[in-house]
Amino acid sequence: MASSGTTEYSDGSVRLTGDAPLVQLSIENPPVNAMTPFVLRGLWEAAHKASEYRQMRVLVIRGGREGRFFCPGADLDRLQGRVPDNSGVNLAADPRPFELPALLAELNAVTVAGVNGSAAGAGFGLAMACDLRFATSSARFNSAFLDVGVAGDLGLAWSLTNKVGPAIAADVMYRPRKITAQEALETGLVNEVYDDASFDESLGAAVERLIAVKPAAVRGLRDNLTKAGQLSLRAYLRHETGRHLVMTRPDVLADPDFEGDVR
């Protein structure tokens, strides 16, 4: 994976690393990568920066390489007032960082969650906001919100409903529990599960397959999938067909690096 060009946000608790076509957004908030207002704002700021990378094809989101946590949700000690939050971030005054899932959906690139450990609450929401999710065999998922007396954030209920269906969404949200990587795979919460020891290599190979495809084809497909959830069938077919007629022109087919906007 790309490793150059690192920019830090929120005093290094969020890092944006790499150069187009591959960029990585990582949570680096030891010891467990908890979601704090400071971290959430950093993720939002980093995603905004990533949106400026016009040649980016894939954005990988993962927990810091050290440890076994993707993001286990909110820092409950801070949330419940047992530890003071001195970050100065007031999400009640500026709630825009909660729109992070929408920002990710609007990127001109495929978003991939590399779930290298526990993903709960907001961390689960962050993973589900991505187009594709790959997990270690030891990864665990938990909605967790009802256990702490809240309804949820970062669009988890929306993502579950729209990506795996309302029945599974209701089960996951109403019955918080630790969901194994295998159960997550069987229910469509993740796309693939890899052994912990080979996770980086396997995730890298999956990402490279996306990067190897013609850029306009991947971006067009992502837009098709988005429009499929927004348009009627007839309107969608008009949208899809217009793109297809451009993409199947001999000159476009013959150009593996075609970057034209065919939306």
C-alpha positions as CSV (number, residue, x, y, z in Angstrom):
1,M,0.0,0.0,0.0
2,A,1.1,3.6,-0.6
3,S,2.9,5.1,2.3
4,S,4.2,8.5,1.1
5,G,2.6,11.9,1.7
6,T,1.3,11.5,5.2
7,T,-0.9,14.3,6.6
8,E,-1.9,14.2,10.3
9,Y,-5.2,15.5,11.7
10,S,-6.3,15.9,15.3
11,D,-2.8,15.8,16.7
12,G,-2.0,12.6,14.8
13,S,-5.0,10.6,15.9
14,V,-6.0,10.5,12.2
15,R,-3.7,10.1,9.3
16,L,-4.2,10.5,5.6
17,T,-1.4,8.6,3.8
18,G,-0.4,7.9,0.2
19,D,-0.7,9.2,-3.3
20,A,-3.2,8.7,-6.0
21,P,-4.5,6.2,-7.0
22,L,-4.5,4.7,-3.5
23,V,-5.0,6.7,-0.3
24,Q,-5.3,5.4,3.2
25,L,-7.2,7.0,6.1
26,S,-6.3,5.5,9.5
27,I,-7.4,6.0,13.1
28,E,-4.3,6.2,15.3
29,N,-5.8,6.8,18.8
30,P,-4.2,4.3,21.2
31,P,-4.8,2.2,23.0
32,V,-8.0,1.1,21.3
33,N,-8.7,3.7,18.5
34,A,-11.8,5.0,20.3
35,M,-14.0,7.5,18.6
36,T,-13.9,10.9,20.3
37,P,-15.2,14.2,19.1
38,F,-11.6,15.1,18.3
39,V,-11.1,11.9,16.2
40,L,-14.4,12.3,14.4
41,R,-13.6,15.9,13.4
42,G,-10.2,14.7,12.2
43,L,-11.8,12.0,10.1
44,W,-14.2,14.5,8.6
45,E,-11.3,16.9,7.8
46,A,-9.2,14.2,6.3
47,A,-12.1,13.0,4.2
48,H,-12.6,16.5,2.9
49,K,-8.9,16.7,2.0
50,A,-9.2,13.3,0.2
51,S,-12.1,14.7,-1.8
52,E,-9.6,17.0,-3.5
53,Y,-7.5,14.1,-4.9
54,R,-9.1,13.9,-8.3
55,Q,-6.9,11.0,-9.4
56,M,-7.7,8.9,-6.3
57,R,-9.4,5.6,-7.2
58,V,-9.5,3.8,-3.8
59,L,-9.7,5.2,-0.2
60,V,-8.9,2.5,2.4
61,I,-10.1,3.2,6.0
62,R,-8.6,1.2,8.8
63,G,-7.5,1.2,12.4
64,G,-3.9,1.9,13.2
65,R,-1.6,-1.0,12.3
66,E,-0.7,-1.6,15.9
67,G,-3.2,-3.3,18.2
68,R,-6.4,-5.2,17.4
69,F,-9.0,-2.5,17.0
70,F,-10.5,-0.9,14.0
71,C,-12.6,1.4,16.1
72,P,-14.7,0.1,19.1
73,G,-16.9,3.2,19.2
74,A,-17.1,6.1,21.5
75,D,-14.7,6.7,24.4
76,L,-17.3,6.0,27.1
77,D,-15.3,7.5,29.9
78,R,-15.4,10.9,28.1
79,L,-18.9,10.4,26.8
80,Q,-20.2,9.8,30.3
81,G,-18.2,12.5,32.0
82,R,-15.8,10.3,34.0
83,V,-12.8,11.8,32.2
84,P,-12.8,15.4,31.0
85,D,-12.7,16.1,27.3
86,N,-10.2,18.9,26.9
87,S,-10.1,18.8,23.1
88,G,-12.2,21.9,22.6
89,V,-14.3,20.2,20.0
90,N,-18.1,20.9,20.5
91,L,-20.1,18.7,18.2
92,A,-23.3,20.1,19.5
93,A,-22.2,23.6,18.2
94,D,-20.9,22.2,14.9
95,P,-22.4,18.7,14.1
96,R,-21.0,18.6,10.5
97,P,-18.5,15.8,11.3
98,F,-21.5,13.5,11.8
99,E,-22.1,13.8,8.1
100,L,-18.9,11.8,7.4
101,P,-20.8,8.9,5.8
102,A,-22.4,11.2,3.3
103,L,-19.0,12.7,2.5
104,L,-17.5,9.3,1.9
105,A,-20.5,8.4,-0.4
106,E,-19.8,11.5,-2.5
107,L,-16.1,10.8,-3.1
108,N,-15.1,10.0,-6.6
109,A,-13.4,6.8,-5.5
110,V,-14.3,3.4,-4.1
111,T,-14.2,3.3,-0.3
112,V,-12.8,0.2,1.4
113,A,-12.9,-0.6,5.2
114,G,-10.1,-2.7,6.3
115,V,-11.6,-3.9,9.6
116,N,-8.5,-5.1,11.4
117,G,-10.2,-5.7,14.8
118,S,-13.2,-4.6,16.8
119,A,-15.7,-2.3,15.1
120,A,-18.6,-1.2,17.4
121,G,-21.0,1.7,17.6
122,A,-19.6,4.6,15.6
123,G,-16.7,2.4,14.4
124,F,-19.3,-0.1,13.0
125,G,-21.1,2.8,11.4
126,L,-17.8,4.0,9.8
127,A,-17.1,0.6,8.4
128,M,-20.7,0.2,7.0
129,A,-20.4,3.6,5.3
130,C,-17.8,2.1,3.0
131,D,-18.5,0.5,-0.4
132,L,-16.6,-2.7,0.5
133,R,-15.6,-4.2,3.9
134,F,-12.8,-6.7,4.4
135,A,-12.2,-8.1,7.9
136,T,-9.7,-10.1,9.9
137,S,-10.9,-13.5,11.1
138,S,-10.6,-12.1,14.7
139,A,-12.7,-9.0,13.9
140,R,-15.9,-8.5,15.9
141,F,-18.9,-6.2,15.2
142,N,-21.4,-4.7,17.6
143,S,-24.0,-2.0,17.2
144,A,-23.7,-1.4,20.9
145,F,-25.8,1.8,21.0
146,L,-28.7,0.4,23.0
147,D,-26.3,-0.9,25.6
148,V,-25.2,2.6,26.4
149,G,-28.7,4.1,26.1
150,V,-28.5,5.9,22.8
151,A,-30.1,5.4,19.4
152,G,-27.0,5.6,17.2
153,D,-24.9,7.8,15.0
154,L,-22.7,7.8,11.9
155,G,-25.6,6.4,9.9
156,L,-25.3,2.8,11.0
157,A,-29.1,2.2,10.9
158,W,-29.3,3.8,7.4
159,S,-26.3,1.8,6.1
160,L,-27.5,-1.5,7.4
161,T,-31.1,-0.9,6.1
162,N,-29.8,0.0,2.6
163,K,-27.0,-2.4,2.3
164,V,-28.1,-5.6,4.0
165,G,-31.9,-5.1,4.4
166,P,-34.3,-3.9,7.1
167,A,-34.7,-7.3,8.7
168,I,-31.0,-7.7,9.4
169,A,-30.7,-4.0,10.3
170,A,-33.4,-4.4,12.9
171,D,-31.8,-7.6,14.3
172,V,-28.3,-6.0,14.5
173,M,-29.6,-2.7,16.0
174,Y,-32.2,-4.0,18.5
175,R,-30.0,-6.9,19.7
176,P,-26.5,-5.5,20.3
177,R,-24.0,-8.4,20.6
178,K,-20.6,-9.4,19.4
179,I,-20.9,-10.6,15.8
180,T,-18.1,-12.8,14.6
181,A,-16.3,-12.1,11.3
182,Q,-17.8,-15.4,10.0
183,E,-21.4,-14.3,10.9
184,A,-20.7,-10.9,9.4
185,L,-19.6,-12.6,6.2
186,E,-22.7,-14.8,6.1
187,T,-25.1,-11.9,6.6
188,G,-23.4,-9.5,4.1
189,L,-21.9,-7.1,6.7
190,V,-18.5,-7.8,5.2
191,N,-17.4,-9.0,1.7
192,E,-14.4,-11.1,2.7
193,V,-12.7,-12.4,5.8
194,Y,-8.9,-12.9,5.8
195,D,-6.5,-14.6,8.3
196,D,-5.1,-12.1,10.7
197,A,-1.5,-13.0,9.8
198,S,-2.0,-12.4,6.1
199,F,-4.6,-9.5,6.3
200,D,-2.4,-6.7,5.0
201,E,-1.3,-8.8,2.1
202,S,-4.8,-10.0,1.2
203,L,-6.3,-6.5,1.7
204,G,-3.6,-5.0,-0.5
205,A,-4.3,-7.6,-3.3
206,A,-8.1,-6.8,-3.2
207,V,-7.4,-3.1,-3.5
208,E,-4.9,-3.6,-6.3
209,R,-7.6,-5.4,-8.3
210,L,-9.7,-2.3,-8.0
211,I,-6.9,0.0,-9.0
212,A,-6.0,-2.2,-12.0
213,V,-9.4,-1.6,-13.6
214,K,-10.1,1.3,-16.1
215,P,-10.7,4.3,-13.8
216,A,-13.8,5.5,-15.7
217,A,-15.4,2.0,-15.5
218,V,-15.0,1.8,-11.7
219,R,-16.2,5.3,-11.1
220,G,-19.1,4.7,-13.5
221,L,-20.1,1.5,-11.7
222,R,-20.0,3.3,-8.3
223,D,-22.3,6.0,-9.7
224,N,-24.6,3.3,-11.2
225,L,-24.9,1.6,-7.8
226,T,-25.7,4.9,-6.1
227,K,-28.3,5.8,-8.7
228,A,-29.8,2.4,-8.4
229,G,-31.0,3.3,-4.9
230,Q,-32.3,6.7,-6.0
231,L,-34.0,6.4,-9.3
232,S,-37.0,4.5,-10.7
233,L,-36.1,1.6,-13.0
234,R,-36.8,3.5,-16.2
235,A,-34.9,6.6,-15.1
236,Y,-32.0,4.4,-14.0
237,L,-31.9,2.6,-17.3
238,R,-31.7,5.9,-19.2
239,H,-28.8,6.9,-16.9
240,E,-27.0,3.6,-17.2
241,T,-27.5,3.4,-21.0
242,G,-26.1,6.8,-21.7
243,R,-22.9,5.9,-19.9
244,H,-22.7,2.5,-21.5
245,L,-23.0,3.9,-25.0
246,V,-20.0,6.1,-24.3
247,M,-18.0,3.4,-22.6
248,T,-18.5,1.0,-25.6
249,R,-17.2,3.4,-28.2
250,P,-14.1,1.7,-29.9
251,D,-11.8,4.6,-28.9
252,V,-12.9,4.4,-25.3
253,L,-12.6,0.6,-25.1
254,A,-9.1,0.8,-26.6
255,D,-7.9,3.3,-24.0
256,P,-7.2,1.5,-20.7
257,D,-6.5,4.7,-18.9
258,F,-9.6,6.6,-20.1
259,E,-10.4,9.1,-17.4
260,G,-13.4,10.9,-19.0
261,D,-16.4,11.8,-16.9
262,V,-19.2,9.8,-18.6
263,R,-21.9,10.5,-16.0
